[in-house]
Amino acid sequence: SQPPAAMFGIAAMRTWIEPVVAGSQLASAFYDTGLLMVVKNYYNQTTPTSPSHTLQDAQQKAVSNFYIIYNLVLGLSPLLSAYGLSKLGDKVHRKIPICFPLFGYLVSRSLLLLLILLNWPIEVMYGAAAFHGLTGGFTTLWAGVMALGSLGSSVSKRSLRLIIIELVYGLAGFLGSMASGYLFVGFSDRYREGTVLVGCSIACYAFCLLYSIFVLKVPKTAPSCPAKAKNTGDGDDQLPDSTGASENSSSSESINLAPVSPSKLTIVMLFAGAILYDLAVVGAMNVLPLFLLKEPLSWSPVEIGYGNAAGYVIFITSFLGVFVFSKYFKDTTMIMIGMASFSAGILIMAFVQWTFLFYIARAVMLFALIPLPTIRSMLSKHVEGSSYGKVFVLLQLSLVITGVATSTIYNKIYQSTLNWYSGFCFILSFLFGCLSLLPLSIVAFKQRSTTGSLQILTD
């Protein structure tokens, strides 16, 4: 009996999406630091000589303008392919929305390496961003990852399952960010700055693509009870798995009660809350690297790596938050805790003048990751498993469109307020973070009303 059991264990391990998540995020952390420093060095060499404070401002605006165009191309190009690839994933094979984007990552990151080695103009990266987006980009990849994670988990364990994937993502990002600064400058005496760092990024993407093609298996759909999920709302996510007898009891209750169709209002409010929250987060995170490069902080590549790593610690604390809170609170309460955590932290960031205060702001954001994976978990309980890919990619596309517009607007606002108050964008994010609590409050109120009605019917 041992060999079949061992084979079953190996087969189960092959359904794990975590190696792809870890490898791709490690590669992304390397790439993000590498691209930022390459762009900074490029404009440092091409910006006309002038008084030091004027030179720094000119460099900041040049880097900001680069990222405006880069993020526009990166965000808009997936709109042409993401939905089609995700639909193919639902209809043909679940690996399609994972393998295509990984191939795009591999090629686009290779262009940055060629740019460093061959002294190509920085505008080459706009083409790299376009190719990356047309092959699906992060939009399609993450929707595919979330679909596989949802398929392999039961309704009662789904929020925890998705936050575990986010935890792996964060841990890989933390390690990659910690190492990225050293890899960027550590081999500069033998190779051009950034060569080793970007080379490591490419190697990680190559591993992820090969793993996805030859090793990864699509998990079988986990058993679920859609009627129960619809009738009892999303509070079931906090209940442990029941015995067979209690499952039969729940099933009979579902038969006796008239089925309740998923609330369109709930779905719309979940989308609205996710979009508003993403607006707050993306806007702040887009200008944060520029904020760290300028005075009074003026961080080096190693300090930038540490700062990015501090951001990834949030993945660990958010996982622990879901692990503990899910035993006592509903999903909506957990989401609102996460939104409040981010809003408070980003308000502190607006007044950062010293390095230690930056880390205090990051510490206050300890639950900032909870909202989006928990919203995805709630949405998955309102649709069939065969539609997970489409629903997740529609949400992801909504977030991408929001992110593209937000990135452009925030960068322009940052440029306008650079000499007046460089932390103004963080105050804006605080306001949007508070505003995102409103749709979730409506969902929580509706859930409470529905629960009360069901209790009257069962009594």
ROMIRO-43756 format. One line per field, with one value per residue (C-alpha): x, y, z. Coordinates in nm, 3 decimals, padded with zeros to 5 digits. Each point is the difference from the previous one (the first is absolute). Example, Ala and Ser with C-alpha at 12.3 -4.5 7.8 and 13.67 -1.06 7.14 Angstrom:
xx = [01.230; 00.137]
yy = [-00.450; 00.344]
zz = [00.780; -00.066]
END
This chain:
xx = [00.000; 00.298; 00.083; -00.356; -00.011; 00.334; -00.121; -00.317; 00.212; 00.216; -00.308; -00.149; 00.323; -00.008; -00.325; 00.174; 00.011; 00.230; 00.331; -00.120; -00.116; 00.327; 00.228; -00.179; -00.016; 00.366; 00.076; -00.233; 00.168; 00.339; -00.137; -00.179; 00.314; 00.211; -00.232; -00.029; 00.377; 00.068; -00.254; 00.143; 00.359; -00.110; -00.162; 00.283; 00.233; -00.232; -00.144; 00.179; 00.236; -00.153; -00.009; -00.036; -00.358; -00.117; 00.182; -00.171; -00.341; 00.064; 00.110; -00.309; -00.228; 00.183; -00.028; -00.364; -00.081; 00.165; -00.215; -00.315; 00.046; 00.138; -00.293; -00.251; 00.137; 00.035; -00.356; -00.190; 00.159; -00.148; -00.349; 00.044; 00.081; -00.078; -00.370; 00.057; 00.283; -00.204; -00.300; 00.226; 00.116; -00.360; -00.093; 00.318; 00.272; 00.069; 00.371; -00.052; -00.041; 00.312; 00.244; -00.066; 00.071; 00.313; 00.133; -00.068; 00.182; 00.301; 00.034; -00.068; 00.251; 00.259; -00.035; 00.108; 00.315; 00.074; -00.060; 00.265; 00.253; -00.047; -00.072; -00.338; -00.220; -00.234; -00.303; 00.059; -00.176; -00.327; 00.013; 00.085; -00.303; -00.224; 00.112; -00.038; -00.357; -00.103; 00.092; -00.234; 00.227; -00.057; -00.374; -00.041; 00.264; -00.151; -00.354; 00.125; 00.176; -00.311; -00.217; 00.225; 00.014; -00.379; -00.055; 00.218; -00.166; -00.336; -00.232; 00.069; 00.377; 00.021; 00.093; 00.282; 00.113; 00.021; 00.179; 00.255; 00.074; 00.038; 00.231; 00.229; -00.007; 00.101; 00.275; 00.158; -00.025; 00.158; 00.300; 00.037; -00.012; 00.253; 00.244; -00.070; 00.202; 00.307; -00.031; -00.029; 00.319; 00.189; 00.138; 00.052; 00.378; -00.020; -00.327; -00.214; -00.230; -00.323; 00.123; 00.009; -00.325; -00.198; 00.165; -00.127; -00.347; 00.002; 00.117; -00.289; -00.256; 00.149; -00.041; -00.364; -00.086; 00.160; -00.168; -00.341; 00.032; 00.153; -00.076; -00.310; -00.332; -00.346; -00.171; -00.339; -00.289; -00.048; -00.347; -00.221; -00.360; -00.108; -00.351; 00.134; 00.244; -00.276; -00.246; 00.231; 00.212; 00.377; 00.011; 00.040; 00.363; 00.070; -00.162; 00.220; -00.073; -00.300; -00.066; -00.204; -00.311; 00.014; 00.058; -00.317; -00.188; 00.122; -00.099; -00.354; -00.030; 00.107; -00.272; -00.271; 00.085; -00.058; 00.336; 00.126; 00.179; 00.331; -00.055; 00.103; 00.032; 00.251; 00.210; -00.007; 00.094; 00.288; 00.129; -00.040; 00.182; 00.284; 00.037; 00.001; 00.247; 00.224; -00.011; 00.132; 00.272; 00.122; 00.012; 00.212; 00.230; 00.066; 00.147; 00.166; 00.323; 00.044; -00.069; 00.278; 00.257; -00.033; 00.103; -00.027; 00.026; 00.212; 00.025; 00.269; -00.076; 00.060; -00.237; -00.258; 00.023; -00.052; -00.297; -00.160; 00.063; -00.177; -00.302; -00.002; -00.011; -00.366; -00.066; 00.106; -00.196; -00.307; 00.011; 00.020; -00.287; -00.225; 00.105; -00.108; -00.283; -00.178; -00.079; -00.185; -00.107; -00.186; 00.178; -00.141; 00.141; 00.344; -00.006; -00.088; 00.280; 00.246; -00.128; 00.025; 00.354; 00.118; -00.171; 00.162; 00.345; -00.009; -00.106; 00.317; 00.201; -00.112; 00.209; 00.314; 00.320; 00.227; 00.064; -00.132; -00.338; -00.028; 00.026; -00.257; -00.244; 00.066; -00.058; -00.341; -00.097; 00.045; -00.347; -00.010; 00.005; -00.313; -00.268; 00.061; 00.049; -00.296; -00.215; 00.101; -00.099; -00.342; -00.055; 00.092; -00.291; -00.248; 00.113; 00.053; 00.350; -00.005; -00.025; 00.273; 00.249; -00.240; -00.115; 00.352; 00.133; -00.292; 00.088; 00.369; -00.071; -00.207; 00.293; 00.243; -00.205; -00.028; 00.372; 00.097; -00.212; 00.113; 00.369; -00.019; -00.199; 00.206; 00.330; -00.124; -00.123; 00.335; 00.186; -00.224; 00.037; 00.369; 00.124; -00.304; -00.074; 00.130; -00.218; -00.327; -00.070; 00.004; -00.269; -00.213; 00.048; -00.109; -00.327; -00.067; 00.084; -00.263; -00.248; 00.047; -00.150; -00.343; -00.086; 00.116; -00.219; -00.298; 00.094; 00.037; -00.338; -00.166; 00.155; -00.127; -00.350; 00.006; 00.121; -00.277; -00.262; 00.129; -00.008; -00.369; -00.076; 00.178; -00.169]
yy = [00.000; 00.231; 00.055; 00.106; 00.232; 00.151; 00.044; 00.165; 00.240; 00.090; 00.049; 00.232; 00.199; 00.050; 00.195; 00.262; 00.338; 00.138; -00.071; 00.213; 00.277; -00.003; -00.018; 00.268; 00.240; -00.052; 00.083; 00.301; 00.139; -00.023; 00.165; 00.287; 00.111; -00.047; 00.202; 00.286; 00.033; -00.036; 00.273; 00.223; -00.046; 00.062; 00.333; 00.088; -00.015; 00.173; 00.280; 00.333; 00.124; 00.260; 00.093; -00.313; 00.052; 00.087; -00.306; -00.228; 00.145; -00.039; -00.360; -00.071; 00.138; -00.195; -00.328; 00.079; 00.070; -00.329; -00.193; 00.179; -00.129; -00.337; -00.065; 00.115; -00.249; -00.271; 00.053; 00.052; -00.268; -00.293; 00.132; -00.147; -00.353; -00.062; -00.086; -00.225; -00.190; -00.045; -00.122; -00.251; -00.104; -00.068; -00.178; -00.171; -00.031; 00.173; 00.032; 00.238; 00.320; -00.099; -00.112; 00.280; 00.283; -00.177; -00.015; 00.373; 00.066; -00.198; 00.189; 00.348; -00.041; -00.120; 00.334; 00.184; -00.215; 00.081; 00.369; -00.010; -00.197; 00.182; 00.352; 00.015; 00.304; -00.023; 00.022; -00.366; -00.081; 00.138; -00.276; -00.255; 00.115; -00.030; -00.357; -00.091; 00.134; -00.157; -00.344; 00.056; 00.164; -00.013; 00.051; -00.339; -00.180; 00.095; -00.079; -00.345; -00.054; 00.100; -00.230; -00.300; 00.086; 00.024; -00.325; -00.192; 00.132; -00.043; 00.295; -00.006; 00.017; 00.228; 00.331; -00.175; -00.179; 00.321; 00.191; -00.285; 00.056; 00.371; -00.089; -00.201; 00.292; 00.238; -00.216; -00.038; 00.374; 00.063; -00.224; 00.139; 00.359; -00.062; -00.152; 00.228; 00.302; -00.213; -00.184; 00.334; 00.152; -00.309; -00.111; 00.345; -00.042; -00.297; 00.060; 00.298; 00.116; -00.198; -00.282; -00.268; 00.121; -00.008; -00.329; -00.157; 00.134; -00.161; -00.334; -00.001; 00.068; -00.281; -00.240; 00.107; -00.050; -00.346; -00.102; 00.115; -00.188; -00.329; -00.041; 00.191; -00.190; 00.155; -00.096; -00.165; 00.222; -00.011; -00.108; 00.290; 00.080; 00.299; 00.014; 00.022; 00.272; 00.200; -00.037; 00.075; 00.272; 00.021; -00.057; -00.376; 00.066; 00.011; -00.338; -00.312; -00.301; -00.187; -00.370; -00.194; 00.027; 00.377; 00.019; -00.204; 00.229; 00.307; -00.158; -00.070; 00.358; 00.119; -00.212; 00.121; 00.365; 00.169; 00.057; 00.357; 00.124; 00.182; 00.367; 00.228; 00.281; -00.204; -00.075; 00.364; 00.124; -00.251; 00.122; 00.364; -00.060; -00.181; 00.275; 00.284; -00.182; -00.085; 00.364; 00.102; -00.266; 00.028; 00.379; 00.002; -00.285; 00.158; 00.318; -00.163; -00.103; 00.356; 00.134; -00.223; 00.111; 00.372; 00.203; -00.022; -00.383; -00.034; -00.380; -00.216; -00.326; -00.206; 00.223; -00.022; -00.381; 00.016; 00.232; -00.235; -00.292; 00.186; 00.028; -00.376; -00.069; 00.107; -00.332; -00.189; 00.216; -00.003; -00.380; -00.020; 00.249; -00.215; -00.316; 00.151; 00.233; -00.264; -00.188; 00.297; 00.239; -00.010; 00.071; 00.352; 00.086; -00.130; 00.206; 00.317; -00.064; -00.024; 00.320; 00.191; -00.133; 00.125; 00.337; 00.069; -00.105; 00.206; 00.307; -00.038; -00.041; 00.347; 00.147; -00.216; 00.203; -00.264; -00.367; -00.134; 00.169; -00.181; -00.334; 00.109; 00.080; -00.341; -00.168; 00.167; -00.146; -00.354; -00.119; 00.193; -00.314; -00.157; 00.184; -00.112; -00.379; -00.007; 00.188; -00.258; -00.276; 00.158; 00.041; -00.364; -00.111; 00.163; -00.169; -00.351; -00.143; -00.001; 00.382; 00.077; 00.104; 00.248; 00.154; 00.038; 00.148; 00.247; 00.113; 00.011; 00.199; 00.245; 00.039; 00.039; 00.274; 00.174; -00.046; 00.145; 00.311; 00.033; -00.038; 00.278; 00.238; -00.060; 00.048; 00.331; 00.108; -00.103; 00.210; 00.300; -00.029; -00.099; 00.341; 00.075; -00.319; -00.330; -00.206; 00.141; -00.313; -00.211; 00.221; -00.060; -00.375; 00.028; 00.164; -00.267; -00.274; 00.137; 00.028; -00.369; -00.092; 00.124; -00.278; -00.266; 00.152; -00.042; -00.367; -00.061; 00.162; -00.208; -00.321; 00.077; 00.065; -00.325; -00.199; 00.144; -00.094; -00.357; -00.039; 00.105; -00.254; -00.285; 00.088]
zz = [00.000; 00.040; -00.367; -00.096; 00.303; -00.098; -00.356; 00.127; 00.210; -00.297; -00.218; 00.264; 00.020; -00.376; 00.037; 00.215; -00.171; 00.272; -00.183; -00.293; 00.234; 00.195; -00.302; -00.200; 00.294; 00.084; -00.362; 00.009; 00.315; -00.174; -00.311; 00.177; 00.185; -00.312; -00.223; 00.251; 00.040; -00.375; -00.076; 00.276; -00.128; -00.358; 00.080; 00.237; -00.302; -00.247; 00.220; -00.070; 00.273; 00.230; 00.372; 00.217; 00.116; -00.351; -00.141; 00.250; -00.082; -00.374; 00.052; 00.211; -00.272; -00.274; 00.193; 00.083; -00.368; -00.101; 00.246; -00.114; -00.355; 00.112; 00.235; -00.263; -00.254; 00.266; 00.123; -00.326; -00.220; 00.201; -00.081; -00.350; 00.114; 00.368; -00.031; -00.303; 00.170; 00.320; -00.200; -00.174; 00.345; 00.105; -00.322; -00.122; 00.265; 00.332; -00.077; -00.294; 00.211; 00.195; -00.271; -00.250; 00.248; 00.129; -00.355; -00.032; 00.327; -00.120; -00.330; 00.140; 00.285; -00.250; -00.180; 00.317; 00.011; -00.365; 00.074; 00.274; -00.206; -00.333; 00.127; -00.170; 00.065; 00.298; -00.232; -00.087; 00.327; -00.139; -00.262; 00.270; 00.200; -00.307; -00.074; 00.367; -00.001; -00.330; 00.133; 00.294; 00.257; 00.374; -00.059; -00.167; 00.205; 00.335; -00.115; -00.109; 00.332; 00.197; -00.215; 00.069; 00.369; 00.020; -00.189; 00.242; 00.318; 00.170; 00.060; 00.374; -00.049; -00.303; 00.167; 00.186; -00.317; -00.202; 00.275; 00.022; -00.370; 00.075; 00.291; -00.229; -00.243; 00.279; 00.146; -00.343; -00.055; 00.340; -00.073; -00.350; 00.118; 00.277; -00.248; -00.297; 00.115; 00.069; -00.331; -00.181; 00.141; 00.122; -00.337; -00.155; 00.010; -00.242; -00.187; -00.091; 00.279; -00.007; -00.227; 00.271; 00.159; -00.326; -00.099; 00.325; -00.075; -00.345; 00.145; 00.250; -00.274; -00.212; 00.295; 00.051; -00.367; -00.015; 00.328; -00.126; -00.328; 00.115; 00.373; 00.104; -00.002; 00.017; 00.330; -00.001; 00.103; 00.377; 00.121; 00.093; 00.080; -00.212; 00.143; 00.350; -00.096; -00.165; 00.282; 00.290; -00.155; 00.037; 00.372; -00.067; -00.079; 00.371; 00.077; 00.027; -00.212; 00.145; 00.042; -00.250; 00.216; 00.021; -00.375; -00.058; 00.237; -00.188; -00.328; 00.123; 00.123; -00.345; -00.159; 00.235; -00.046; -00.335; -00.170; 00.017; -00.312; 00.044; 00.075; -00.285; 00.254; 00.201; -00.310; -00.113; 00.347; 00.021; -00.336; 00.110; 00.328; -00.177; -00.261; 00.254; 00.221; -00.293; -00.108; 00.342; 00.008; -00.361; 00.013; 00.314; -00.105; -00.340; 00.143; 00.302; -00.184; -00.128; 00.349; 00.139; -00.260; 00.076; 00.302; 00.295; -00.030; -00.319; 00.028; -00.164; -00.192; 00.317; 00.202; -00.280; 00.027; 00.377; -00.047; -00.251; 00.233; 00.281; -00.228; -00.054; 00.376; -00.033; -00.177; 00.312; 00.245; -00.226; -00.018; 00.380; 00.017; -00.219; 00.185; 00.335; -00.105; -00.209; 00.322; 00.149; -00.278; -00.329; -00.327; -00.019; 00.343; -00.097; -00.319; 00.190; 00.252; -00.289; -00.162; 00.327; 00.055; -00.339; 00.035; 00.337; -00.123; -00.318; 00.198; 00.209; -00.323; -00.106; 00.282; -00.034; 00.031; 00.153; -00.083; 00.332; -00.062; -00.335; 00.179; 00.259; -00.282; -00.155; 00.337; 00.034; -00.341; 00.139; -00.119; -00.328; -00.217; 00.148; -00.208; -00.361; 00.046; 00.240; -00.252; -00.263; 00.240; 00.055; -00.374; -00.068; 00.218; -00.237; -00.323; -00.133; -00.010; -00.381; 00.006; 00.253; -00.268; -00.163; 00.329; 00.137; -00.323; -00.016; 00.351; -00.090; -00.317; 00.205; 00.236; -00.290; -00.166; 00.336; 00.055; -00.338; 00.048; 00.361; -00.089; -00.258; 00.217; 00.312; -00.183; -00.139; 00.344; 00.149; -00.255; 00.071; 00.378; 00.001; 00.113; 00.214; 00.197; -00.139; 00.237; -00.136; -00.208; 00.316; 00.154; -00.311; 00.042; 00.362; -00.112; -00.265; 00.250; 00.237; -00.286; -00.090; 00.338; -00.113; -00.254; 00.246; 00.270; -00.235; -00.061; 00.375; 00.070; -00.274; 00.135; 00.348; -00.136; -00.202; 00.301; 00.213; -00.260; -00.024; 00.377; 00.002; -00.276; 00.180; 00.331]
END
